[in-house]
């Protein structure tokens, strides 16, 4: 697969403590290779996953490199202004507060680290 190809990654969506969280595995992606756009009812993700695979002699190949794209309707409305995103160990987690009055589109900066560490430090 090359950088022009794309796949759709799986996603887990969960709710806790007044937040909606979306976790998406994107193996090989770095924070600066991921673009997250959030609206009150939709998450859009593009992540470029780089991992040299062409020279490998595969016996099994279940995951891809290249561009992952996800356009995900959210089951609950959120406030994009309060959202944050982290990428750790190949899993991107986007968290946003639940809000019936959230408005607008927001590009969410993806940070390196673990979301639990962020919550503990605040």
C-alpha positions as CSV (number, residue, x, y, z in Angstrom):
1,X,0.0,0.0,0.0
2,X,1.3,3.5,-0.8
3,X,0.5,6.9,0.7
4,X,-2.3,7.5,-1.8
5,X,-4.1,4.4,-0.8
6,X,-6.4,4.6,2.2
7,X,-8.1,2.3,4.7
8,X,-10.8,2.8,7.3
9,X,-9.6,2.0,10.8
10,X,-11.8,0.5,13.5
11,X,-13.0,2.8,16.3
12,X,-14.3,2.4,19.8
13,X,-16.6,5.1,21.2
14,X,-17.3,5.4,24.9
15,X,-18.8,7.9,27.4
16,X,-17.6,8.7,30.9
17,X,-17.5,11.7,33.2
18,X,-19.4,13.9,30.8
19,X,-17.1,13.2,27.9
20,X,-17.3,11.3,24.7
21,X,-14.1,9.5,23.7
22,X,-13.2,7.9,20.4
23,X,-10.2,5.5,20.3
24,X,-8.8,4.6,16.9
25,X,-5.7,2.3,16.3
26,X,-3.4,3.9,13.7
27,X,-0.2,1.8,13.8
28,X,2.9,3.7,12.7
29,X,1.3,7.2,12.9
30,X,3.0,10.1,14.7
31,X,1.1,13.1,16.2
32,X,2.3,15.4,13.4
33,X,1.0,12.9,10.8
34,X,-2.6,12.9,12.1
35,X,-5.3,15.5,11.3
36,X,-8.4,15.5,13.5
37,X,-11.4,17.6,12.7
38,X,-14.4,17.6,15.1
39,X,-17.9,19.0,14.7
40,X,-20.6,18.6,17.4
41,X,-21.8,15.4,15.7
42,X,-18.9,14.1,13.5
43,X,-15.2,13.2,13.8
44,X,-13.0,13.2,10.8
45,X,-9.5,11.7,10.9
46,X,-6.7,11.4,8.4
47,X,-3.5,9.7,9.7
48,X,-0.5,8.8,7.6
49,X,1.0,5.6,9.0
50,X,4.6,5.0,8.1
51,X,6.4,1.7,8.6
52,X,8.8,0.2,6.1
53,X,7.0,-3.0,4.9
54,X,7.9,-3.3,1.2
55,X,11.2,-5.2,1.9
56,X,9.5,-7.7,4.3
57,X,8.8,-11.3,3.3
58,X,5.3,-11.6,4.8
59,X,3.8,-14.9,5.9
60,X,0.8,-12.9,7.2
61,X,-0.1,-9.2,6.8
62,X,-3.2,-8.0,8.7
63,X,-2.5,-4.2,9.0
64,X,-1.6,-1.7,6.5
65,X,0.7,1.3,6.1
66,X,-0.4,4.5,4.2
67,X,-3.2,6.8,4.7
68,X,-6.1,6.0,7.1
69,X,-9.3,7.9,6.8
70,X,-12.3,7.9,9.1
71,X,-15.5,9.9,8.8
72,X,-17.5,8.9,11.9
73,X,-20.9,10.2,13.0
74,X,-20.9,10.6,16.8
75,X,-23.8,9.0,18.8
76,X,-23.9,12.1,21.1
77,X,-23.3,15.8,20.5
78,X,-20.0,17.3,21.8
79,X,-18.4,20.7,22.2
80,X,-15.5,20.8,19.7
81,X,-14.0,23.8,21.6
82,X,-13.2,21.6,24.6
83,X,-11.8,18.7,22.7
84,X,-8.2,17.3,22.9
85,X,-6.5,14.4,21.2
86,X,-3.5,12.2,22.2
87,X,-1.6,9.5,20.3
88,X,0.2,6.9,22.4
89,X,1.4,3.4,21.4
90,X,-0.4,3.6,18.1
91,X,-3.8,4.5,19.4
92,X,-5.3,7.9,18.8
93,X,-7.9,9.0,21.5
94,X,-10.1,12.1,20.9
95,X,-12.0,13.3,23.9
96,X,-14.7,16.0,23.9
97,X,-17.2,17.2,26.5
98,X,-20.8,16.3,25.9
99,X,-22.8,19.3,24.9
100,X,-26.2,19.9,23.2
101,X,-25.1,23.4,22.4
102,X,-21.6,22.7,20.9
103,X,-21.1,24.6,17.6
104,X,-18.6,24.8,14.7
105,X,-15.8,22.8,13.3
106,X,-12.4,22.6,15.0
107,X,-9.1,21.1,14.0
108,X,-7.9,19.4,17.1
109,X,-4.1,19.3,17.7
110,X,-2.9,15.8,18.3
111,X,-0.4,15.5,21.2
112,X,1.9,12.6,22.1
113,X,1.2,10.9,25.4
114,X,-1.5,8.9,27.1
115,X,-4.9,10.4,27.9
116,X,-4.9,9.0,31.5
117,X,-1.6,10.9,32.2
118,X,-3.2,14.1,31.0
119,X,-6.2,13.6,33.3
120,X,-4.0,12.8,36.3
121,X,-1.9,15.9,35.7
122,X,-4.8,18.4,35.6
